[in-house]
Amino acid sequence: MTGPTDPTPAPATPYGPGRGDGRTSTAPSGAQLWARARGPLLALGILLAAAVLLAGLQAGDHHGRLDPRSADRDGSRAIAQLLKERGVTTRVVTSATDAAAAAGPGTTLLITDPDLLGEPQRRAVHSAMDRSGGRTVLIAPSGPGLPDLAPATHTESSAHGDDLDPACALPAATTAGRAGTGGGLSYGTGHPGATACYPSDGHPTVLVLPGTAKGGDTVLLGSERILLNRHLAEEGNASLALQLLGSRPGLVWYLPTLADMPADGPAEEKSLLDLVPSGWLWALLQLFVAAALAALWRARRLGPLVTENLPVAIRASETTEGRARLYRKASARDRAATVLRAAARERLAALVGVPPAQAHDPAALVPAVTARLTRTAGPDTATTLFGTTPADDAALVALADHLDALEREVRTS
């Protein structure tokens, strides 16, 4: 049915020649699939490895920070062990309720991150501080919650330098001498009777405020360095930490968490753009403008589309076979049947003298073809040339065979 330049798929199989023997299969092999996928897989593996490495490094930096049970560099197990040897019992709590309940005249309450406390927690802790008559130690408090925990006190600036001299008459400071209280915050206060130690640029980094209850006081530490395992052995850090935290037989070590900070009011819903810093929005806008300019530049550089001749000649049989493979891959039996019938009708019209304009008209073509047939049995000519879409591959093969036989009979009649 097909000539050397006929693009119609060969009717020997549902979608191409070879009757499904697999000799012309285009399915990629395992080696081809691996060659295609190994690049993206390698990139994905590198990204996953980098993510795991970064997560591990960050976890290593922050795991157990200021936790008296942690032996990490940023943990505080060393000072807890030294306190234990001196008879000080350390109790770790993670809620403001437990911290307030444990505070008393014989305890020191250490709050490692006061800025995580919400207003209800600050009120509960401050009330316990006023009643207990014990000592409260606040690590680098700042922000709006500072006046609630230490009235008449405010932050001044960042403290320069790591190790500072006492420059005060506080016995714990004079005994310890130079210590690593810098590198954090410095404070100012209008509280009468406050003791200011370890100044940086004239502002203390350690501030002791007398409490309302007899014997009680509040200590503000602008830096956490003297409590960390990695800095405890430097200068007078160990001596200062032991004296500030070991003045009472009991130490309540309060590690605030986000779960212990309920919202003061209904949570305000924020969109994703509200959570993105303003600088990133400007950066994204600049990237968008840069991408648009690059697209315009490339479009002007490439110019309009042009047609050109193929560098090599392609055999008609290869074109037909490739087209048939596309039909088969897409399970396009309707399209394949339409192409087969249309090509057969055009060739039959030329054989029986029907004008090309009427080649696809059943009223003109079917009678002319039927008149040239000599058979008495077989498929109906109209059904063969203008029938419905084959239901399966076998029906498509049968249709191709019927069209081939019909054209052969007309040619020989």
WOTA-V609460 format. One record per residue. N is the residue number from 1. RES is the residue in one small letter. SS is DSSP state (h for helix, s for strand, l for the rest). PSI is psi in whole degrees, -180 to 180 (NA if undefined). BURIAL is 1 if it has 9 or more other C-alpha atoms within 8 Angstrom, else 0. Layout:
[[N/RES/SS/PSI/BURIAL] [N/RES/SS/PSI/BURIAL]]
This chain:
[[1/m/l/-24/0] [2/t/l/139/0] [3/g/l/-178/0] [4/p/l/-23/0] [5/t/l/15/0] [6/d/l/122/0] [7/p/l/1/1] [8/t/l/134/1] [9/p/l/139/1] [10/a/l/137/1] [11/p/l/10/1] [12/a/l/-28/1] [13/t/l/172/1] [14/p/l/-35/1] [15/y/l/2/1] [16/g/l/175/1] [17/p/l/164/1] [18/g/l/-10/1] [19/r/l/42/0] [20/g/l/25/0] [21/d/l/-3/0] [22/g/l/-4/0] [23/r/l/-20/0] [24/t/l/22/0] [25/s/l/139/0] [26/t/l/9/0] [27/a/l/129/0] [28/p/l/145/0] [29/s/l/171/0] [30/g/h/-39/0] [31/a/h/-38/0] [32/q/h/-42/0] [33/l/h/-42/1] [34/w/h/-40/0] [35/a/h/-36/0] [36/r/h/-36/0] [37/a/h/-16/0] [38/r/h/-31/0] [39/g/h/-56/0] [40/p/h/-37/0] [41/l/h/-40/0] [42/l/h/-44/0] [43/a/h/-42/0] [44/l/h/-40/0] [45/g/h/-40/0] [46/i/h/-42/0] [47/l/h/-44/0] [48/l/h/-42/0] [49/a/h/-41/0] [50/a/h/-40/0] [51/a/h/-43/0] [52/v/h/-41/0] [53/l/h/-45/0] [54/l/h/-42/0] [55/a/h/-40/0] [56/g/h/-42/0] [57/l/h/-42/0] [58/q/h/-39/0] [59/a/h/-37/0] [60/g/h/-31/0] [61/d/h/-31/0] [62/h/h/-5/0] [63/h/l/125/1] [64/g/l/28/1] [65/r/l/127/1] [66/l/l/24/1] [67/d/l/123/1] [68/p/l/-7/1] [69/r/l/-4/1] [70/s/l/133/1] [71/a/l/9/1] [72/d/l/168/1] [73/r/l/-36/0] [74/d/l/10/1] [75/g/l/-179/1] [76/s/l/29/1] [77/r/h/-33/1] [78/a/h/-48/1] [79/i/h/-33/1] [80/a/h/-39/1] [81/q/h/-40/0] [82/l/h/-40/1] [83/l/h/-39/1] [84/k/h/-39/1] [85/e/h/-23/0] [86/r/l/13/0] [87/g/l/11/0] [88/v/l/124/1] [89/t/s/127/1] [90/t/s/128/1] [91/r/s/126/0] [92/v/s/128/1] [93/v/s/156/1] [94/t/l/13/1] [95/s/l/151/1] [96/a/h/-33/1] [97/t/h/-47/0] [98/d/h/-38/1] [99/a/h/-44/1] [100/a/h/-37/1] [101/a/h/-31/0] [102/a/h/-15/0] [103/a/l/140/1] [104/g/l/179/1] [105/p/l/-23/1] [106/g/l/20/0] [107/t/s/156/1] [108/t/s/125/1] [109/l/s/114/1] [110/l/s/123/1] [111/i/s/112/1] [112/t/l/-28/1] [113/d/l/78/1] [114/p/h/-25/1] [115/d/h/-14/1] [116/l/h/-11/1] [117/l/l/133/1] [118/g/l/175/1] [119/e/h/-43/0] [120/p/h/-38/0] [121/q/h/-41/1] [122/r/h/-40/1] [123/r/h/-43/1] [124/a/h/-44/1] [125/v/h/-43/1] [126/h/h/-37/1] [127/s/h/-42/1] [128/a/h/-37/1] [129/m/h/-42/1] [130/d/h/-35/1] [131/r/h/-29/1] [132/s/h/-39/1] [133/g/l/10/1] [134/g/l/-165/1] [135/r/s/142/1] [136/t/s/129/1] [137/v/s/122/1] [138/l/s/128/1] [139/i/s/113/1] [140/a/l/51/1] [141/p/l/146/1] [142/s/l/-179/1] [143/g/h/-169/0] [144/p/h/-17/0] [145/g/h/-9/1] [146/l/h/-45/1] [147/p/h/-26/1] [148/d/h/-36/1] [149/l/h/-31/1] [150/a/l/86/1] [151/p/l/150/0] [152/a/l/27/0] [153/t/s/145/1] [154/h/s/160/1] [155/t/s/147/1] [156/e/s/-62/1] [157/s/s/180/0] [158/s/s/137/0] [159/a/l/133/1] [160/h/l/146/1] [161/g/l/158/0] [162/d/l/-47/0] [163/d/l/127/1] [164/l/s/159/1] [165/d/l/151/1] [166/p/l/-54/1] [167/a/l/39/0] [168/c/l/172/1] [169/a/l/12/0] [170/l/l/124/0] [171/p/h/-41/0] [172/a/h/-37/1] [173/a/h/-42/1] [174/t/h/-33/1] [175/t/h/-42/0] [176/a/h/-34/1] [177/g/l/-149/1] [178/r/l/134/1] [179/a/s/163/1] [180/g/l/65/1] [181/t/l/-1/1] [182/g/l/-174/1] [183/g/l/5/1] [184/g/l/-124/1] [185/l/s/156/1] [186/s/s/159/1] [187/y/s/162/1] [188/g/s/152/1] [189/t/s/149/0] [190/g/l/15/0] [191/h/l/125/1] [192/p/l/140/0] [193/g/l/5/0] [194/a/l/145/1] [195/t/s/121/1] [196/a/s/125/1] [197/c/s/162/1] [198/y/s/65/1] [199/p/s/150/1] [200/s/s/119/1] [201/d/l/35/0] [202/g/l/0/0] [203/h/s/132/1] [204/p/s/145/1] [205/t/s/-12/1] [206/v/s/123/1] [207/l/s/127/1] [208/v/s/120/1] [209/l/s/131/1] [210/p/s/144/1] [211/g/l/170/1] [212/t/l/-34/1] [213/a/l/151/1] [214/k/l/129/0] [215/g/l/-8/0] [216/g/l/155/1] [217/d/s/168/1] [218/t/s/130/1] [219/v/s/127/1] [220/l/s/121/1] [221/l/s/120/1] [222/g/l/-15/1] [223/s/l/152/1] [224/e/l/1/1] [225/r/h/-41/1] [226/i/h/-11/1] [227/l/h/-9/1] [228/l/l/144/1] [229/n/h/-42/1] [230/r/h/-19/0] [231/h/h/-1/1] [232/l/l/-34/1] [233/a/l/-2/0] [234/e/l/143/1] [235/e/l/-133/1] [236/g/l/28/1] [237/n/h/-47/1] [238/a/h/-43/1] [239/s/h/-44/1] [240/l/h/-42/1] [241/a/h/-44/1] [242/l/h/-40/1] [243/q/h/-35/1] [244/l/h/-37/1] [245/l/h/-16/1] [246/g/l/18/1] [247/s/l/-16/0] [248/r/l/158/1] [249/p/l/-18/1] [250/g/s/141/1] [251/l/s/119/1] [252/v/s/111/1] [253/w/s/104/1] [254/y/s/117/1] [255/l/l/93/1] [256/p/l/148/1] [257/t/l/164/1] [258/l/h/-29/0] [259/a/h/-21/0] [260/d/h/12/1] [261/m/l/79/1] [262/p/l/154/0] [263/a/l/141/0] [264/d/l/-22/0] [265/g/l/-173/0] [266/p/l/136/0] [267/a/l/135/0] [268/e/l/123/0] [269/e/l/133/0] [270/k/l/143/0] [271/s/l/172/0] [272/l/h/-38/0] [273/l/h/-30/0] [274/d/h/-28/0] [275/l/h/-13/0] [276/v/l/128/0] [277/p/l/149/0] [278/s/h/-34/0] [279/g/h/-36/0] [280/w/h/-35/0] [281/l/h/-42/1] [282/w/h/-38/0] [283/a/h/-42/0] [284/l/h/-39/0] [285/l/h/-42/0] [286/q/h/-40/0] [287/l/h/-39/0] [288/f/h/-45/0] [289/v/h/-42/0] [290/a/h/-41/0] [291/a/h/-40/0] [292/a/h/-43/0] [293/l/h/-40/0] [294/a/h/-38/0] [295/a/h/-42/0] [296/l/h/-41/0] [297/w/h/-45/0] [298/r/h/-37/0] [299/a/h/-42/0] [300/r/h/-33/0] [301/r/h/-40/0] [302/l/h/-35/0] [303/g/l/-176/0] [304/p/l/162/0] [305/l/l/141/0] [306/v/l/155/0] [307/t/l/149/0] [308/e/l/155/0] [309/n/l/149/0] [310/l/l/144/0] [311/p/l/-18/0] [312/v/l/158/0] [313/a/l/136/0] [314/i/l/128/0] [315/r/l/145/0] [316/a/h/-34/1] [317/s/h/-36/1] [318/e/h/-40/0] [319/t/h/-43/1] [320/t/h/-43/1] [321/e/h/-41/1] [322/g/h/-40/0] [323/r/h/-40/1] [324/a/h/-37/1] [325/r/h/-39/1] [326/l/h/-43/0] [327/y/h/-43/1] [328/r/h/-41/1] [329/k/h/-35/0] [330/a/l/2/0] [331/s/l/41/0] [332/a/l/67/1] [333/r/h/-36/1] [334/d/h/-45/0] [335/r/h/-41/0] [336/a/h/-44/1] [337/a/h/-39/1] [338/t/h/-43/1] [339/v/h/-42/1] [340/l/h/-47/1] [341/r/h/-42/1] [342/a/h/-45/1] [343/a/h/-40/1] [344/a/h/-40/1] [345/r/h/-40/1] [346/e/h/-41/1] [347/r/h/-40/0] [348/l/h/-37/1] [349/a/h/-40/1] [350/a/h/-32/1] [351/l/h/-36/1] [352/v/h/3/1] [353/g/l/19/0] [354/v/l/133/1] [355/p/l/146/0] [356/p/h/-32/0] [357/a/h/-23/0] [358/q/h/14/1] [359/a/l/-28/1] [360/h/l/19/1] [361/d/l/112/0] [362/p/h/-37/0] [363/a/h/-27/0] [364/a/h/-37/1] [365/l/h/-46/1] [366/v/h/-47/1] [367/p/h/-39/0] [368/a/h/-39/1] [369/v/h/-41/1] [370/t/h/-34/0] [371/a/h/-21/0] [372/r/l/-5/1] [373/l/l/147/1] [374/t/l/-9/0] [375/r/l/156/0] [376/t/l/-14/0] [377/a/l/158/0] [378/g/l/178/0] [379/p/l/151/0] [380/d/l/135/0] [381/t/h/-43/1] [382/a/h/-40/1] [383/t/h/-38/1] [384/t/h/-43/1] [385/l/h/-28/1] [386/f/h/25/0] [387/g/l/-169/0] [388/t/l/175/0] [389/t/l/135/0] [390/p/l/144/1] [391/a/l/-27/0] [392/d/l/-178/0] [393/d/h/-37/1] [394/a/h/-40/0] [395/a/h/-34/1] [396/l/h/-39/1] [397/v/h/-43/1] [398/a/h/-41/0] [399/l/h/-44/1] [400/a/h/-41/1] [401/d/h/-43/1] [402/h/h/-41/1] [403/l/h/-40/1] [404/d/h/-45/1] [405/a/h/-39/0] [406/l/h/-46/0] [407/e/h/-38/1] [408/r/h/-41/0] [409/e/h/-39/1] [410/v/h/-38/1] [411/r/h/-35/0] [412/t/h/-6/0] [413/s/l/NA/0]]
